[in-house]
């Protein structure tokens, strides 16, 4: 039972993180804290003096890389859904006992 809940929780986390990583870099809500106007990025730039950090994070290439991580998370979630029984068996240790 715990193994099933663990796999289900892992799938849900992967789906949520994947969705956020796909949508967040491209969403502009017009509020402070958006991807291009982030307080933490401004803070790091002010402390380090590297203006290129803001330029790199605002570039389409970097946003695409973050979106790629989101796609990978969604792929991982769907792979776990397809192989649900096998993942549960591995976590339970029943697959290891069946081989012996």
C-alpha angles and dihedrals in degrees: 000000000000091000091054092049090048092054092045091050091048090052092049092049091049091049093049096044091045093051092048093048091050097047105031101069092052100040119096113185095172094242129117110269098046120139096271097036102044121158093214094051090050090049092051091047091050093048097044101032092224106135089179091074091069091045093050095047091047094051122106091235093061092044089051091052091052090048088051089056088052092052089050090053091051090048090051091050093051091046089054090049091053092046096039097129093047092050092049091049091051092050092047091050091230092122091058092049092049091056094055 
